[in-house]
Amino acid sequence: MYDPIVRQWACQMRGLCCKGYDIHLDRVALSRVFKRLTAAGDARAPLFDPATAEASDDGFFPLPLTAERACHFLEDKLCGYRGHFGAETLPTPCRVYPYASILTPTRQLLGLIFTCPTALGLLAAEPALAVVVDPDGEPPMPFVGDLASDRRAYVDAHGERVSAAAFWDLHWALFERFRASAGAGDVLSRLRALAEHAFDAPCPEPLALTAESLGETRFDAALTGQIFLRGGSPFLLPTLFEPRRPRPLDEPLPDYERGEDDLLGRYLEHRLLVPTFLEERADLGFLVGLLLALAARYRIERARGLEPLYAIHQLDAVFVQGTMPERLFPAGGRVDWRTVAMIGLGGTL
């Protein structure tokens, strides 16, 4: 099951995904590249030697980059590794990008990652999300990776363990509810209604945040106190507001002529259709909390001066390809959806 834009995507061979991104490989992937380069007598082989490479705290190895923060195999905007050595030993992120996939007990959900400008242009070109069911398995994507499986622990919005089938039934019901609410109000009111339904509790009263306070992250003691009074935790704020410089693109994104409310709503629906955040946790409360956090971060990026499409581009950089989800809601803790609801749904921006 997929949004038709998945079928429409085709690589434009601009090399934009091979520059400026921090790709992390496990030891097996790094070893495969090292062995292939060594066998070919390639001078770049020592860069990929697992014996000398330095792993990060989580045990993964950063893909070596040039001084210009480009992949060492980028050749005339194309993947030189694929061209010279084939795709068999390419690291998984390089094989599947920008596709995203989740395997459920009854279906496979396919979507796109919008740090790819071509994918983002397709998102902006379509006025509304649609769903295609294709029993024959199209679109044909031999290297699509699964971000969740039956081996995961599944949790509902209240923190209770459920079966994989029950989890995805609950998820699909949320997706259909949010999709059916299109046209029934602005995207923030739709998101508020979804959160209240998922958690079976009213959303806390949103905070009155100005564009200036969002853009400059100036939260005084009184505002912090209001978060406490509403049952939220200010400890989420440093992570949610942390600055991150947008990666400049070599080519401009397409102009977006429709209202940005439509764009954000379509983006949230697509992320709900294929919730790539579940790479961290198969937790329904975690998912709804992150949808609220996406709305909050979108408003922050807009307050900092980003155009709507660039703000969406940045969301996928920090939430889908970055570590924002883990740092906002660390494993083992309850999802503090109330704080992100207050910030994501409130304000004058």
VENFENTA-V486961 format. One record per pair of residues at least 12 apart in sequence whose C-alpha atoms are under 6 Angstrom apart, sorted by sequence separation. I is the first residue (numbers start at 1). J is the second residue. D is the distance in Angstrom with one decimal. If there is no record, write none. Layout:
I:J:D
I:J:D
This chain:
99:111:5.8
100:112:5.4
99:112:4.6
34:48:5.1
98:112:5.5
34:49:5.7
98:113:5.0
26:60:4.9
25:60:5.5
24:60:5.8
25:61:5.1
24:61:5.3
24:62:4.4
23:62:5.8
24:63:5.8
23:63:5.4
157:199:5.9
103:146:5.8
101:145:5.9
102:146:4.8
101:146:5.1
102:147:5.1
102:148:5.5
103:149:5.8
96:143:5.6
293:340:5.4
296:343:5.8
95:143:6.0
96:144:5.2
289:337:4.7
292:340:5.8
296:344:3.7
20:69:5.2
286:335:5.7
292:341:5.7
295:344:5.2
19:69:5.8
19:70:4.1
18:70:5.9
292:344:5.7
18:71:5.6
32:89:5.9
105:165:6.0
15:77:4.2
29:91:5.6
14:77:5.3
15:78:5.9
187:265:5.4
215:300:5.8
214:300:5.3
215:303:4.6
215:304:4.7
211:303:5.3
175:272:6.0
232:338:5.4
2:109:5.9
232:339:4.5
1:109:5.0
2:110:4.9
3:130:5.4
157:284:4.8
3:131:4.9
154:282:5.2
155:283:4.7
156:284:5.0
157:285:3.9
2:131:5.4
154:283:5.9
2:132:5.3
1:132:5.4
1:133:4.6
7:139:5.9
147:279:5.1
207:342:5.4
206:342:4.1
210:347:5.6
208:346:5.7
209:347:3.9
210:348:5.2
211:349:5.0
206:345:5.9
207:346:5.0
208:347:4.5
206:346:4.3
188:345:5.7
111:274:5.8
109:274:5.9
115:313:5.0
114:313:5.8
115:316:5.8
114:316:6.0
